[in-house]
């Protein structure tokens, strides 16, 4: 089925990856659509198919970090085993990369609870915070530290045009159906000399992102440069090291639109990498289906209750006597995911025959190497990548 690239509008003749319904979202929920991933050879962009009724999905269905006041996501674990939480790290990266002037008006666009902005403002009380989201679910989290007149839901006030010295937008652009229009909107909100900080998944570093149904965009640096140039913005900084599995960029507002010189080799490399990831997922799907049959009736566990683990659950639960999820995140331990308890890895029971490793395959073996409870004699480990 032909589709158009969301960045450069070039027709893409066919999907590079296709799997039957249901598809899995970033919120670990299944929706009744097939998973389709397309790759553009013209700009190096990869994308998933449209969601049905996308506006309602984000207004009514997409609920990030609303489970409790202190809900957060682990992005890494320190050498001493202490979890490092996502919003703390995002705040530190933002303050480092943006070099904010004193008293800067700053907008969190697609803010959710805006925990990252709140932590930036705790470190820099001189900042003037504003928040915007396409849902009103987060207003209670904003009240008390963002003035009511500096909050907006559904649409941005006309009075905000050209107001902001800085805009942050964390893990939002991958969700939008029209990323160039999205970036043009952000440019219009920046004051002259203003700068934009975006974070987004790096599909090359976290290949699972290619199959996330509500991640409509899987940017490469090549396709991001093209999108920014089309929006009147210029790429200034790329940091792909500070946040594993993602990259952070800083872009500045251009006062005159200039054509971006296209690096054809960079584009070709990006398209090749995206197609390579799609091929990996074809193989992984076949591999997990085979493992489910091999261990049919065996008592099983899945290590990781995030996207990879949830995807494995969908492939094995019809065959394997799947009992439990194992996860290092202490805020998930004791919860229930897909009707199974989530336990600390050290609490795995002796009657478990097989553990399916639901982690980023680029990092999975290193993570499992430090889990002594998973190396007992007779316990089988199944890996996504074979």
Residue, then its C-alpha position, 0 to 999 in steps of 0.5 A: x500500500x503506497x503512502x507518503x513520507x511524513x517529512x518530504x512527501x515522497x511516495x513510499x511504495x510498500x511497507x518494509x515491515x508488516x505484522x497482523x493486528x493487534x498492534x502494541x502502543x507505547x502505553x503497552x496497550x493493544x489496538x486492533x490495527x496491523x503494524x506497518x513500518x515504511x522507510x523513505x529512500x529520499x530523506x531517510x525517514x521511517x514511519x508507522x501507519x496512521x492511528x484511527x482517530x488520533x485526536x481522541x487517542x491522545x485526548x482520552x486514551x493516552x495517559x502518561x504518568x498519571x498513576x500516582x503523584x511520583x510515578x516516573x520511568x527508569x532510564x538507567x540504573x547506576x553502578x550501585x544499583x540505584x535507579x536514575x529516573x527519566x525526568x530528573x535526567x531530562x531536566x539536567x540535559x535541558x539545562x546543560x544543552x540550552x544555556x538559558x538566559x536569566x528570566x527566560x520564558x520557557x514552554x513545555x509543549x506536549x507537557x504531560x505532567x511537566x515534571x521535567x520543566x518543574x525540575x528545571x525551574x527548581x534548579x533555575x527559579x528565575x525561569x518563567x514556565x508555560x505548559x501546553x498539552x492536547x489534553x486537560x488530564x494534566x491540569x491538576x499537576x500544573x496548578x500551584x506552580x504554573x500560573x493559570x494564564x500560562x497554561x493551555x490545552x488543546x490549542x495555543x493562545x495567539x498571544x503566545x506567538x513569538x513569546x518564548x526564548x526556549x521551548x522544550x518538547x520531550x518525546x512528542x514529535x514521534x507521535x505527531x502525524x504531521x511533523x513538519x507542521x508541528x515544527x513550524x508551530x514551534x518556530x512560530x512560538x519562539x522569539x527571535x534568537x529562541x531555541x528549541x530542545x527536542x528529544x525523541x527515540x533513536x530507532x538505531x539504538x533502540x530497534x523496538x521503537x520501529x514497531x511502536x504503533x503510536x510512534x508514527x515517526x522514527x527519525x534519523x538525523x538525516x530526516x530530522x535535518x530535512x524536517x527542521x529546514x522545511x520548518x525554518x529551523x536549523x540544527x545546532x546540537x545533537x546529543x545521542x549519548x546522554x540518554x540511551x535509546x534516544x537523542x536530544x537536539x537543539x535547533x535555532x530559529x532562522x529568520x530567513x528560510x534557507x535550503x538545507x544541503x542534502x547529504x545523499x550518503x547520510x540519507x542512504x545510510x539512514x534508509x539502509x539502517x531502518x530497513x535493516x531494523x525492519x528485517x530484524x523484526x521479521x526474524x524476531x517475530x518468526x523466532x518468538x513464535x517458534x520458541x512459544x511452540x518449543x516451550x508450550x506448556x512450560x512455566x515461563x516468566x518475562x524479564x522486562x515489563x516495558x515494550x519488549x516484554x509486552x510484545x513477547x507476551x503477545x507472542x507466547x501467552x497462547x502456548x506458554x504457561x506464562x506466570x510473571x513479569x520480572x522488572x528492576x524498577x521498584x515502582x513497578x514491582x508489586x503491580x500487575x501487568x497483563x494480569x500477571x504480577x511484576x516481581x523483582x528478578x531476585x524473587x523468581x520462583x524455582x518452578x519457572x522453566x524458561x525466562x524470555x528476555x524482554x529488553x533492548x537486544x543491543x543491551x539485553x545480555x549485559x543486563x542479564x549478566x548481572x542477575x544471578x537468579x537467572x543463571x541457575x542450572x536448568x533455567x532456559x533463557x530465550x533472547x529476541x535476537x537468537 
